[in-house]
Amino acid sequence: MSLAIDQELDARGLNCPLPILKAKKSLAAMTSGQLLRIVCTDAGSVRDFAAFAKQTGNELVDSDVAGPEFTYVLKRR
Protein backbone atom coordinates (compact mmCIF):
# COMPACT_ATOMS: atom_id res chain seq x y z
CA MET A 1 0.00 0.00 0.00
CA SER A 2 1.39 3.38 -0.99
CA LEU A 3 0.26 6.16 1.31
CA ALA A 4 1.14 9.85 1.22
CA ILE A 5 2.69 10.13 4.68
CA ASP A 6 2.65 13.65 6.13
CA GLN A 7 4.91 13.03 9.13
CA GLU A 8 7.17 10.26 10.43
CA LEU A 9 7.97 9.33 14.02
CA ASP A 10 10.96 7.16 14.90
CA ALA A 11 10.19 5.53 18.24
CA ARG A 12 12.72 2.69 17.95
CA GLY A 13 14.22 1.70 21.28
CA LEU A 14 11.41 3.31 23.28
CA ASN A 15 9.19 1.23 25.54
CA CYS A 16 5.57 1.67 26.56
CA PRO A 17 4.13 4.25 27.03
CA LEU A 18 6.64 6.46 25.16
CA PRO A 19 5.71 5.47 21.56
CA ILE A 20 2.05 6.28 22.28
CA LEU A 21 2.87 9.55 24.06
CA LYS A 22 5.12 10.71 21.23
CA ALA A 23 2.48 9.74 18.65
CA LYS A 24 -0.18 11.65 20.60
CA LYS A 25 2.04 14.76 20.64
CA SER A 26 2.76 14.48 16.91
CA LEU A 27 -0.91 14.00 16.04
CA ALA A 28 -1.86 17.07 18.09
CA ALA A 29 0.32 19.22 15.82
CA MET A 30 -1.23 17.80 12.64
CA THR A 31 -4.43 18.72 10.82
CA SER A 32 -7.43 16.48 10.26
CA GLY A 33 -6.86 13.80 7.62
CA GLN A 34 -3.06 13.88 7.74
CA LEU A 35 -1.13 10.62 8.09
CA LEU A 36 1.50 9.83 10.71
CA ARG A 37 3.83 6.83 10.30
CA ILE A 38 5.35 5.45 13.51
CA VAL A 39 8.21 2.94 13.56
CA CYS A 40 8.98 1.28 16.90
CA THR A 41 10.52 -1.85 18.39
CA ASP A 42 8.20 -2.34 21.39
CA ALA A 43 6.28 -5.61 20.90
CA GLY A 44 3.52 -4.31 23.19
CA SER A 45 2.84 -1.53 20.72
CA VAL A 46 0.58 -3.78 18.63
CA ARG A 47 -2.05 -3.82 21.34
CA ASP A 48 -1.30 -0.24 22.44
CA PHE A 49 -1.79 1.43 19.05
CA ALA A 50 -5.04 -0.47 18.37
CA ALA A 51 -6.42 0.68 21.74
CA PHE A 52 -5.08 4.22 21.24
CA ALA A 53 -6.82 4.57 17.87
CA LYS A 54 -10.11 3.26 19.29
CA GLN A 55 -9.99 5.56 22.33
CA THR A 56 -8.98 8.75 20.48
CA GLY A 57 -10.98 8.40 17.27
CA ASN A 58 -7.85 8.50 15.12
CA GLU A 59 -7.90 5.80 12.44
CA LEU A 60 -5.29 3.03 12.39
CA VAL A 61 -4.90 2.91 8.61
CA ASP A 62 -2.10 0.35 8.44
CA SER A 63 0.14 -1.78 10.65
CA ASP A 64 3.03 -4.02 9.70
CA VAL A 65 5.75 -6.12 11.30
CA ALA A 66 9.16 -6.51 9.66
CA GLY A 67 11.64 -8.34 11.84
CA PRO A 68 12.05 -6.44 15.11
CA GLU A 69 10.24 -3.33 13.81
CA PHE A 70 6.57 -2.50 14.04
CA THR A 71 5.17 0.16 11.71
CA TYR A 72 1.83 1.93 12.12
CA VAL A 73 0.04 4.58 10.10
CA LEU A 74 -2.49 6.72 11.94
CA LYS A 75 -4.90 9.12 10.27
CA ARG A 76 -5.58 12.27 12.31
CA ARG A 77 -9.28 12.64 13.12
Backbone torsions as a table, in degrees:
resi	resn	phi	psi	omega
1	MET	NA	129.8	179.1
2	SER	-106.1	112.4	-178.3
3	LEU	-113.8	147.4	176.3
4	ALA	-85.6	91.3	-176.9
5	ILE	-75.3	131.3	-179.6
6	ASP	-90.3	-31.8	-178.6
7	GLN	-150.7	148.0	179.0
8	GLU	-119.7	145.1	177.9
9	LEU	-129.0	120.7	177.4
10	ASP	-96.9	105.9	-179.5
11	ALA	-112.9	24.3	178.5
12	ARG	-62.2	137.7	177.8
13	GLY	85.0	-6.6	179.3
14	LEU	-95.6	140.7	178.5
15	ASN	-106.0	162.0	179.1
16	CYS	-50.2	135.4	6.5
17	PRO	-99.0	12.0	-173.5
18	LEU	-59.4	-42.9	178.3
19	PRO	-58.9	-40.5	178.8
20	ILE	-66.9	-45.3	-179.2
21	LEU	-62.6	-41.3	178.7
22	LYS	-68.0	-37.7	177.3
23	ALA	-65.3	-41.9	178.9
24	LYS	-60.4	-43.3	179.8
25	LYS	-64.9	-42.9	178.9
26	SER	-64.1	-44.2	-180.0
27	LEU	-62.7	-35.2	-179.4
28	ALA	-62.8	-27.3	-179.2
29	ALA	-90.2	-1.3	-177.1
30	MET	-101.5	164.8	177.7
31	THR	-99.1	161.7	-177.7
32	SER	-55.3	132.2	178.2
33	GLY	93.1	-13.0	179.0
34	GLN	-73.7	155.6	-177.2
35	LEU	-110.4	135.6	177.5
36	LEU	-117.9	125.2	174.9
37	ARG	-101.7	129.8	179.2
38	ILE	-118.1	131.4	174.8
39	VAL	-117.6	125.6	179.9
40	CYS	-144.2	171.0	-178.1
41	THR	-118.2	4.3	-179.2
42	ASP	-82.3	113.5	-178.0
43	ALA	-61.0	-28.7	178.2
44	GLY	-70.6	-10.0	-177.0
45	SER	-67.6	-23.4	179.4
46	VAL	-57.7	-52.2	179.6
47	ARG	-68.9	-41.0	-176.4
48	ASP	-62.7	-46.4	-177.1
49	PHE	-70.8	-32.6	176.1
50	ALA	-64.3	-45.5	179.3
51	ALA	-67.0	-40.4	179.4
52	PHE	-60.0	-46.3	180.0
53	ALA	-61.9	-43.8	-179.3
54	LYS	-64.0	-42.8	-176.9
55	GLN	-72.4	-32.9	-173.7
56	THR	-98.1	-14.5	-178.3
57	GLY	85.4	0.5	173.4
58	ASN	-79.3	144.0	-175.5
59	GLU	-90.8	129.2	173.5
60	LEU	-84.2	97.1	-174.0
61	VAL	-75.7	-37.3	-176.1
62	ASP	-154.4	149.8	172.2
63	SER	-146.6	145.8	-175.7
64	ASP	-151.7	151.5	175.6
65	VAL	-123.4	127.1	177.2
66	ALA	-134.7	99.2	-176.9
67	GLY	64.5	-127.1	-178.1
68	PRO	-85.5	1.6	-175.7
69	GLU	-107.5	139.4	177.9
70	PHE	-114.4	129.6	-179.0
71	THR	-120.4	134.9	-180.0
72	TYR	-130.5	148.3	172.7
73	VAL	-125.2	120.5	178.5
74	LEU	-110.1	138.5	175.6
75	LYS	-103.0	122.7	-177.8
76	ARG	-64.0	131.2	179.9
77	ARG	-72.4	NA	NA
